[in-house]
Amino acid sequence: MEGREKETKVVPFQPDAAFFFERGVRYLNRHDLSRALKSFQRAVDCEPANAVNHCNLAGVLSELGDFEKSNEVLQSVLTEIAPDMSECYFYMANNYANLGEYELAEAHAVKYLEVDPTGEFAPDADEMLDVLIHEFGGGDILRESRRRQVEDSKERDEARGLLEEGKFHEASALLEQEIERQPDAVAARNNLALAKYYLGQMDDAVTLTRQVLDIEPMNIHALCNLAVFIRHTGRENDEYKHLMQVLKKLMPLQFDQGYKLAMTLGILGEHRSAYRVFLQLVQFGDRHDPALYFALAAAAANMTRLKLAKQWLLEVQALDAESGVADFYLKELDRLSNSSDRVFISYTYQLPFHMRNHSSQSQNSAGFTKVGSWARDPSVRSSLYFALFHGPRQTKREALQAFAVLKDTESIHILKEFVKDPTQHDDMVWNALFVLQLMNVTGPIDARLGGKEVSVELPSRDKRLLSWHSTLEAILQDVEAELVKTEPDLCDRASDVWLQYISSSYTMLPKIVKRGVWAAALEYVVRRMAGRTEPQAVVAGRYNVSVKALAKAAHAISVTL
């Protein structure tokens, strides 16, 4: 219709960061640096949280010779946007070199190699350091860095060794120091999480593992640890189910990651998946490791494929006949094949703990008369820790006997922690203080007694050090009751002698059937030491026991003095 204006559509054009990025690249290719600078600045304005845009802007500033402004931009990337963008250190090193700030250039090149030793610019950073050192007289920063790396490596090895030996407190201290120096140290966090797990500090273990996964979402060690931790707490929720789905689909290329994954799957009862991964490690890794073949045997047995398990155990036997592990489990499989018992074989390549300590157990019901291979077994250490803090009274006493045998720094840490635990009964706290005294720990020890925080000075003659064992305590009371009638000045000596005997015999305490025998023996020994000897028949008569029994017990006490 005449007079009607034609309709028009206007599509607004709003360029985004990608548009300005592409424009900036085109200008760079034409060596039009001023326009490239404006384009990259606009890209930064559109997406201020995009670290790549900032780095492009810094690169153009550097090309224009504005090295100081370029470094300001790069520093802001590291402090405010992307702390893990390691290449910024290399770019800053170049800028400082161009500014004639050779020491700062060396420091940033070294920092780049520390953070990303195999990064894209590692060869260039090495070359830059060669020039800086040989032409401008540097090198102190690089030498200091290498010295620290050697020390860090030693500490990592030491921490790993302590963890493998079950010395979790000592390992934790070293690992915490490493994390403080290197907040993004993933391996240290994984190992510290394991140490916390073995110490029963589940919340800390889970928190540390989640921190690793925040840094590396597909870190296999952390994924495996988290699954174990969640299972241990009994909260097999949707997260746990998702974790298991992820783990069962994985096949790591590195042997140690594959071994960790397979062991975790086995521990969590996913024996078929564990067998698959272990088998792939054998097929593609060309590993003639008895522990690996044993793990295959364990997985097969736990799937009730006993014939297949025997085949793998024969491989173990051929590789390592001396340990006796294969022999034991071959016999065990024969027994299980003729039994209705549920089949479960541990994936750990060693004899069961009760077999390893068989000889010790024949001497002592607790099985801890001397330090053996069990002392370096993390699972045993962890079990002792759990038994001490959470077990019944008799189990706590047996755990304390084990720590008394160990007498190492780790044991002292644990006992000092135990005596401050408000959930423990006083008698068990006194028992732990008694063991600390056996370990020659001296000085004031903070403890929780009678519902209060107190300080106990060690060594101590406090008779409550025997309150954990009512019979031992009663024997001393019986003797003091007799001595106070005629020889009251010998009461303290009786206490000292009895504490000395119990200390010497702590890990192999005799079974006391009749406490009067030991009370008579203690009084007789104390009188003899003081030069106030009475005939054995007279002392035995006071306690209504035989002279023969008194003499035998008196000899046992005397040889410890």
Secondary structure as UniProt FT lines:
FT   TURN            2..3
FT   HELIX           17..29
FT   TURN            30..31
FT   HELIX           33..46
FT   TURN            48..49
FT   HELIX           51..63
FT   TURN            64..65
FT   HELIX           67..76
FT   HELIX           77..81
FT   TURN            83..84
FT   HELIX           87..99
FT   HELIX           102..115
FT   TURN            117..118
FT   TURN            120..121
FT   HELIX           122..136
FT   HELIX           140..164
FT   TURN            165..166
FT   HELIX           168..181
FT   TURN            183..184
FT   HELIX           186..198
FT   TURN            199..200
FT   HELIX           202..215
FT   TURN            217..218
FT   HELIX           220..233
FT   HELIX           238..249
FT   HELIX           255..267
FT   TURN            268..269
FT   HELIX           271..285
FT   HELIX           290..302
FT   TURN            303..304
FT   HELIX           306..319
FT   TURN            322..323
FT   HELIX           325..337
FT   HELIX           353..356
FT   HELIX           358..363
FT   TURN            365..366
FT   HELIX           373..376
FT   HELIX           378..390
FT   HELIX           393..406
FT   HELIX           409..418
FT   TURN            419..420
FT   TURN            422..423
FT   HELIX           426..438
FT   TURN            439..440
FT   STRAND          443..449
FT   TURN            450..451
FT   STRAND          452..458
FT   HELIX           463..466
FT   TURN            467..468
FT   HELIX           470..486
FT   HELIX           488..490
FT   HELIX           491..505
FT   HELIX           506..508
FT   HELIX           515..529
FT   TURN            530..531
FT   HELIX           536..543
FT   HELIX           547..558
FT   TURN            559..560
//
